[in-house]
């Protein structure tokens, strides 16, 4: 398996079939902050390496950069600390991880 990954680092071998890695990044907002810039740049790098990048955030003025790069942005408020919202977000996150077949979550 190491040989396969070394030959093509953008895929992993799973049960005899290549699987494209799906990376989901969670960011509070896509604004002028450093976390937003890192998320956007990382998503573009993942896509350029052959993976599939997703960014979930509360939105912001830089969401258009993801769209321009062909990367899916998912509206996902991650800053609300109320107990109900936190549990609701966890359920929603689990559904998202399953439906998109996410390999890695970066927060």
C-alpha positions as CSV (number, residue, x, y, z in Angstrom):
1,X,0.0,0.0,0.0
2,X,2.9,2.4,0.7
3,X,4.0,2.0,-2.8
4,X,0.6,2.9,-4.2
5,X,0.4,6.0,-2.1
6,X,3.9,7.0,-2.9
7,X,3.1,6.7,-6.7
8,X,-0.1,8.7,-6.4
9,X,-0.3,10.7,-3.1
10,X,-3.7,12.1,-4.0
11,X,-5.5,8.8,-3.6
12,X,-5.6,6.0,-0.9
13,X,-6.2,2.3,-1.6
14,X,-9.4,1.0,0.0
15,X,-10.5,-2.5,-0.5
16,X,-8.8,-2.7,-3.9
17,X,-10.2,0.5,-5.3
18,X,-8.7,4.0,-5.3
19,X,-10.5,6.5,-3.1
20,X,-10.2,10.2,-3.6
21,X,-9.6,11.9,-0.2
22,X,-12.3,14.3,0.9
23,X,-11.1,17.1,3.2
24,X,-13.7,19.1,5.2
25,X,-12.5,22.3,6.9
26,X,-14.6,24.0,9.5
27,X,-14.0,27.7,9.9
28,X,-16.1,30.2,11.9
29,X,-16.1,32.9,9.1
30,X,-14.5,33.5,5.8
31,X,-13.3,37.0,6.5
32,X,-9.9,38.8,6.6
33,X,-8.7,36.5,9.5
34,X,-5.8,34.1,9.2
35,X,-7.9,31.0,9.8
36,X,-10.0,31.9,6.7
37,X,-7.0,32.5,4.6
38,X,-5.4,29.2,5.6
39,X,-8.7,27.3,4.9
40,X,-9.0,28.8,1.5
41,X,-5.4,28.2,0.5
42,X,-5.5,24.6,1.9
43,X,-8.8,23.8,0.1
44,X,-7.2,25.0,-3.2
45,X,-4.1,22.9,-2.5
46,X,-6.2,19.8,-1.8
47,X,-8.1,20.3,-5.0
48,X,-4.9,20.8,-7.0
49,X,-3.4,17.6,-5.5
50,X,-6.4,15.6,-6.8
51,X,-8.5,15.5,-3.6
52,X,-11.9,16.9,-3.0
53,X,-12.1,20.0,-0.7
54,X,-15.1,21.2,1.2
55,X,-15.3,24.3,3.5
56,X,-18.0,24.7,6.1
57,X,-18.4,28.1,7.7
58,X,-20.8,30.9,8.7
59,X,-20.0,32.6,5.4
60,X,-18.2,35.8,4.9
61,X,-16.8,38.1,2.3
62,X,-14.2,35.6,1.0
63,X,-16.6,32.8,0.2
64,X,-16.5,33.9,-3.4
65,X,-12.8,32.7,-3.6
66,X,-14.0,29.2,-3.0
67,X,-16.7,29.4,-5.6
68,X,-14.2,30.8,-8.1
69,X,-11.8,27.9,-7.4
70,X,-14.6,25.4,-7.9
71,X,-14.7,24.4,-4.2
72,X,-18.0,23.7,-2.4
73,X,-18.8,26.0,0.5
74,X,-21.4,24.8,3.0
75,X,-23.2,27.3,5.2
76,X,-22.6,26.0,8.7
77,X,-22.7,28.3,11.7
78,X,-19.9,27.1,14.0
79,X,-19.8,30.0,16.4
80,X,-23.0,29.5,18.4
81,X,-22.3,28.1,21.9
82,X,-25.8,27.5,23.1
83,X,-26.3,23.9,24.2
84,X,-29.2,23.2,21.7
85,X,-27.3,24.7,18.8
86,X,-24.2,22.7,19.7
87,X,-26.1,19.3,19.7
88,X,-27.9,20.3,16.6
89,X,-24.6,21.2,14.9
90,X,-23.1,17.8,15.9
91,X,-26.0,15.9,14.3
92,X,-25.8,18.1,11.2
93,X,-22.0,17.6,11.1
94,X,-22.4,13.8,11.4
95,X,-24.9,13.8,8.5
96,X,-22.5,15.9,6.4
97,X,-19.5,13.6,7.1
98,X,-21.5,10.6,6.0
99,X,-23.2,12.1,3.0
100,X,-19.9,13.6,1.6
101,X,-17.8,10.6,2.5
102,X,-15.3,12.8,4.3
103,X,-11.8,11.4,5.0
104,X,-10.3,14.2,7.1
105,X,-11.8,17.0,9.1
106,X,-9.7,20.1,9.8
107,X,-11.0,22.6,12.4
